[in-house]
């Protein structure tokens, strides 16, 4: 077992995140990038916009990442042994593009209650200050959810461009990861990321999120997969394990799941963005 140490758990509880955690080899990280770029080449635009979500439903490579034992051991240290996968997301910032992620809290619009869940951000490429790594406001998870302005900025990688104003940058901490390393963060910790000013892509494969089996979706419907333990509450419908890369049957299920997710993300919104 590669559970988090007592020191790592204390760090998470105090700051709302923990990193870096070694989970994948460089070769495994490269396989994820190759899978992404194969899809981009063979199925242009398939994993853009809303298509960046639930990607573990269309690729055995992506699905296997979610079931990695090193990742699950770390997650178990935080949410317990009954673990469901409720979603995945690709965060891709191409070289010298304007994409950014405004400061926000995941729990604001995602509808997962109670907050017995954790987001795993897995670095497919190195993630650092030059290429726009995440920045965390340590300890912010101990406070209530903040007001988020819905800005719908076209360069913002979030659905609504949801933004917490006046976050003190000098109090935030960069989450620097090497390819194959992971961070875990709390549903209510305030975080965001800046521009990629490097000459390569910055790619994150994000399990958003691993949830305990006691967590319900109060805004809509999600499709889960059991990762470990038992589903003690049976709140959710199960997704199929992908049969291959972009198999027709899997794509039908993927599209259905994305449609339901969009309803959750835009619940109460006056318009929709590209994500």
Buried (B, 14 or more C-beta within 10 A) or exposed (E): EBBBEEEBBEBBEEBBBBBBBEBBEEEBBBBBBEBBEBBBEEBEEBBEBBBBBBBBBBBBBBBBBBBBEBBBBBBBBBBBEBBBBBBBBBBBBEEEBEBBBBBBBBBBBBBBBEBBBBBBBBBBBBBBBBBBBBBBBBEBBEEEEBEBEBBBBEEBBBBBBBBBEEBEEEEBBBBBBBBBBBBBBBBBBBBBBBBBBBEBBBBBBBBBBBBBBBBBBEBEBBBBBBBBBEBEEEBBEEBBEBEEBBBEEBBEBBBBBBEBBBEBBBEEBEEEBEB
